[in-house]
């Protein structure tokens, strides 16, 4: 069964000021073995290095979609928007 035969699964990752641990989270997502997965990350206007880490990570991952917000939506707003875009 090829990748195109599988339904697309979207992993949704809301984050804010997560530089201290976001690499470990992204590594866990990278370790997934299901072939038809996309990773949708919503950074909620972080003031730390989170957006830079996400940009660097996404460069070599065609299955990654980043949303780097300029305005903080809050946890619920960020999550709701990501689920709507998934």
Secondary structure, DSSP 8 states (H G I E B T S, - for coil): --GGGS--EEEEEEESS-TTTHHHHHHHHHT---SSEEEEEEE---SSSHHHHHHHHHTT-TTEEEEE-SS--HHHHHHHHHHHH-
